[in-house]
Amino acid sequence: MTDGTKPPPPPPPGPEPEAAARRRGVWIVLAVVTALAVVVPAGLYAFGRLVRRTSESVTPYHVAIKELRLDMDDAEVSVGPGPEGEARVYKRLTWGLHKPDVTESLVEDVLFVTFRCDRPGPVIGRECGADVDVRVPPGVRVSAVTGSGRVVVRGLAGDLDLRTGSGEVEVADVRGRLRLQARSGEVRATGLASRKVVAEASSGALDLRFAEPPDLVTATVRSGAVKVIVPPGSQYQVLGWTGSGSAHLNPAVVDDASPRRISVYSNSGSSYVDYRDD
């Protein structure tokens, strides 16, 4: 028999344990930080794309230059033959907030072109670059240095000295003496009629293809690959060594009495010398 009275309500829950509250606070902070890490860069990138601008221009030089010197950072640059007695520099610039700087100067018969990009940050700053095309008389000497950019030279007869850090060097249909260098980038040369070629790469790759027999080739890589393709029937003294990598040498290429010489050195990479690809 009951007395009709209701049971007392349960006591209210006690305060949340301190450890649980701390864990919940940590998760909230992590969620906020993660959201900011995703949203802020995306917003900055979208803003950079929104304010992206371009400009195109050309600078003519009505003078017989003898040498072209390029310092191009991470720009894309190409050099090709033009009329005798003049040179032209074509520029296409792209940027977000900070316009890149291309400086040109003519000192006597030497033309200097320099590219620099002021990067305010890792997101917006990447909206900064340049495509530079230079036309010079075929016999002009060319030296070029790039960081992570790409340099392409075609159809010239003057000496070339081309160097890159992590970029690319491409050469085609040239006749002058060559010095080509890449640290972690790549060097590709085709249609070569150069008598003397010195090429070097650290962790990159060398690919040298000759249309006419060279007199002297020195190709050195540390941990990359080197390939030398020579005209069919031509013969050379072949010197060099390969460390822990693979080596291929067509015996028909070798003539120890030849006045021509190919030296190939590879440490932990591979080397290949033949008349054709495998």
N, C-alpha and C positions, 0 to 999 in steps of 0.2 A: 504494500500500500504506500502510495507516494503522498507527499504533502503538497504537490502542485507547484513546487518551486523549480525554476530552471537552473541547470548547472551553471556555475560561474564561467565566464568566457576565459579562453586560454590566455595566459600572460603574453603581452606583446614581445616580438623577437628582440633579443638583446642586441647591443651594438655589434657591427660587423668586426670580425677579428682584424687586428691591425695588419697582419701579414697578407690577408686576402685583399684588403683595401690597397696595400702597396702594389701588389701584383696587377690589380686592375688599373691603377694609375700608370704603371709602366706600359701596359698594352695600349692605353689611350695615347700616350706620348708617341709610341712607335707608330701607331696608325696615322697620327698627324704628320710625323716626319716623313713617312712613306708617301702620303698624299702630296706633300709639298715637293718631294723629290721627283714625282711624276709630273705634277701639274705645272710647276714653275719652269723647268726646262722646256716643256712642250709649248708653254706660252711664249717664252723667249724665242724659241725657234720659229713659231708662227709669226711673231712680230718681226724677226729678222727677214723672213720671206716676204712679209708685207711691205717692208721698206726697201727691198732689194732694188738696186738701180744698175744701169749699164751705160757705158759710153764707148763710142768708137771714134778713132781718129787716125790720121796718117801724117807722118813728117817726112818730107822729101829733103834730100841732101844732094845738091848739084856740085859735087866735088868727087875727085877720083880718090876714094879711100883705099888704103892698103891693108888695114887691119880692123877687125871687129871684136870688141871685148864685151862679153855679156856676164852680168852677175844677177841671176834671176830668182833666187830663193825657191819658192814652190810654184812659180809661174810655168805655163806651158809655152815653149818657145820653138819656133822653126826658122831655119835659115835656108834660103835658096838663091839660085842665080838670077841676076837682073842685068840691065844694060850697063855697058862700060861707062865710066865717068859719073855715075850717080848711085845713090842708095836710098832706100825707103824703109821706114819703120811703121808697120801697121799695128795698132793696139786696140784690143777689145777688153775693157775693164768691167768687172762686176764687184759689187760691194753692198753691204747692208747699212751700217752706221758710219763706217770710216772708209773713205775712198783710198784705194792703194796708190802708192807713189811710184811712178815710172820716170826716171831721170835720164835724159839723153844729153850727151856733150860730145863735141867734135874738137879734138886736140890735134892740130896739124892734119895728118892723114889717118888718124885713129879715131874710130867712132865707139863711144862707150854707151852702153844701155844698162841701167840698173833698175831692179824691181824690189819694192819693199811693201809689206802689208802690216799695218798696225792692228793687232788683234786685241780687242778689249776683253774678250772672254772666250771660253771654249765653245759656246753655242752660237752667239751672234757673230763672233769673229770669223767663223768659217765661211761666211758669206763675203769673202774677199778673195779675188783672184784675177788672173790676167791671161789672155792669149796674145802672144806677141809674135808677129811674123816679120822677118827682116829680109830684104832683097838687096844683094850686093853683087858686084862684078865677080865672075867665076873664080878669078885668081886670088881673091882676098883671103888673108889668113884669119882664122876664127878661133877664139878661145871662149869657153863658156863654163860657168859654174852654177849648179843648181843644188838645192837642198833635197826636197822631195818632189820637185817638178820634173818635167819631161823636156828633153831637148832633141830636136830632129834636124839633121843637116843633110841636104840632098844636092847633087849635081855640081859640086864645087871642085876646083882643081888646086886650091891653096891648102896649106898645112892646117890641121885641126888639132886643138887641144881641148877635149871635152871631159868634164868631170861632174859626178853627181854623188849625193849621199845615199838616199834611199829612193831616188827617182829612176828614170830610164834615159838611156842614150841610144838613139837610133841614127845610123849613118847609111846612106845609099848612094851609089854611083859617084864616088869621089876618087880623086887621083893624088892628092897631096899626102905628105907624111902624116901619120895619125898617132895621137896619144890619147887613149881612152881609159877612163878610170871610174869605178863604182865601188862604194863601200858595201852596202846591202842592196844595191839596185841591180839593174840588168843593162848589158851592152849588147846591141844587135847591129851588125854591119853586113850589108849585102852589096853585090855588084862592085866589089872593091877593085880598083886599079892602082892602089897605093903600093909603092915599092917598099916602104918601111912602116911597120905597125907595131906599137907597143900598147898592150891592153892589160889591165889589172882589175881584179875584183876580190873583195874580201869574202863576204858570204853571198855574193850575187852570182851572176852567170855571164859568160862570154860566148857569143856566137858570131864567128867571123867567116864570111863567105867571099871568096875572091873570084873575080871575072878574068883577071890577068895574073900571071905568076908573080908573087912578091919576091923581093930580094932578102928581106929579113922580117921575121915575125917573132915577137916575144909575147906569150900569153901566160898570165899567172893568176891562179885562183887559190884561195885558202880552203874554204869549205863549200865552194860552189862547183859549177860544171863549166868546162871549156870545150868548145867545138871549133875546129878549123877545117873548112872545106876549100880545097884548092882545085884549079882547073885540071881536067883529066889529062894524064900524060906528063904533067910537070913533076919534077923530082927535086928533093931537098936533102940536105943534112938535117936530121931530126934529133934534137937533144931534149933532155928533160927527165922528169920523174913524176910518179904518182904515188902518194902515200897509201892511205887505207881505202881509197876509192877505186873505181874500175878504170881501165885504160884500154883504148882501142887504137891501133895504128895499122893502116894498110901497108904491107911490106912494099908494094909497088911504088909508094910515095918516096921511099928511102933510096938515096944515092949518096954515099959518104964522100964522093968526089965532087958533088955539085957545089957551085959557088953560092947557091941559095941556101938559106938556113931557117928552120922553124924550131923554136924553143918553147916547150910546153911544160909548165910546172903546176902541179895540183897536190895539195896536202891531203885533205879528207874528202875532196870532191872527185869528179870523174873527168877524164880527158878523152878526146876523140879527134883523130886526124885521118882524113880520107878524101876521096874524090866526090863522094856523095853521102847522103844521109843513110843510116842503117834502115 
